[in-house]
Amino acid sequence: MNKDTLFYSIDISKDVLRSIKRSLKSIEKEIKLIEQKLNNLIKEAHQELLTWVESIPGIGRKTGILLLVLTDGFERFNSASELCSYAGITPVIRQSGSSVRGQARISKIGNQKLRNLLFLCSFNACKYNKGCKALYDRIVAKGKSKKLALLAVCNKLLKQAFAIAKSRIPYDENYRSTLVKIS
């Protein structure tokens, strides 16, 4: 490789690098514009519902918006278990006849982005959400893995969000269902 070829290839790579940087800036501007439009649409259609869902300790703005967008304001689902199945966080037992018994795992057949966001939310929920913390501690105390406990917290968070959306009652950490026996 001679000296002229080396300088020529360096110039091309600098040009390509500049072009890539310009493209990235353009894409970032488009993403911000789309996020603003999405926020405006959510505010128009479901602002009150978004506020209630965000009031759940552990669920933030991005997860709240994604839940509202994917569920059409929780109108696509009739029960919380349907929503959990859609997210792919329900347990599935894998077995074939009587001889092959696999370990129960989550199905993972569902919306991966929602499942990932809920898993990240479960870390904060274990700290700040009383019900989720109690669930997490109870499962870990039984000797189960922490990851399994976090998945159970994801399931609980989704069920809490569904209950709030359907009942139109803001989150209350001391709320007790009328169906629960108080002993």
Residue, then its C-alpha position, 0 to 999 in steps of 0.5 A: m500500500n503506497k502513501d497516496t492510497l493510505f491518505y485516500s482511504i483515511d479521507i473516505s473513512k472520515d467522510v463516511l464517519r461524518s455521514i453516519k454522524r449526520s444520519l444519527k442526529s437526524i434519526e435522534k430528531e425523528i425519535k424525539l418528534i415521534e415521542q412528542k407526538l405519542n405523548n400528545l396522543i396519550k394526553e388527548a385520549h388517556q391522560e387520566l388513566l396514564t396518571w393513575v397507572e403511573s401512580i403505582p410505585g414501580i411503574g414509570r412514564k415509559t412503561g405506562i405509555l407502552l401499556l396504554v398503547l399496547t392495550d388500547g387503554f386496557e380495552r383489548f383485554n377482559s381479564a388481568s390473566e389475559l394481559c399477563s399472557y399477552a406480556g408472556i409472563t405467565p408460567v407454562i409447564r412443559q411435559s410430554g406424557s408421563s415420562v418427560r416433566g420439564q420445569a415450569r417457566i414463563s411462556k415468553i410468547g408475547n410482547q418482549k418489549l413490555r416484558n423487558l420493561l416490566f422486569l426492569c420496573s420490578f426492581n423498583a417495585c420491590k423497594y417502593n411497592k408494599g404489595c410487591k415487596a411482600l410478594y418478593d420476600r415471601i417467594v425468596a423466603k420459600g427458597k425460590s430464586k430471586k429471578l422467579a420472585l421478580l417475575a412474580v412481581c412483574n405479574k403483580l404489577l401488571k395485575q395492579a395496573f389492570a385493576i386500576a384501569k378497569s376500576r378507575i380508582p387511583y392506586d392506594e397501597n392500603y386498599r383491601s378488596t372486599l373479596v379478601k377475608i380479614s382475619 
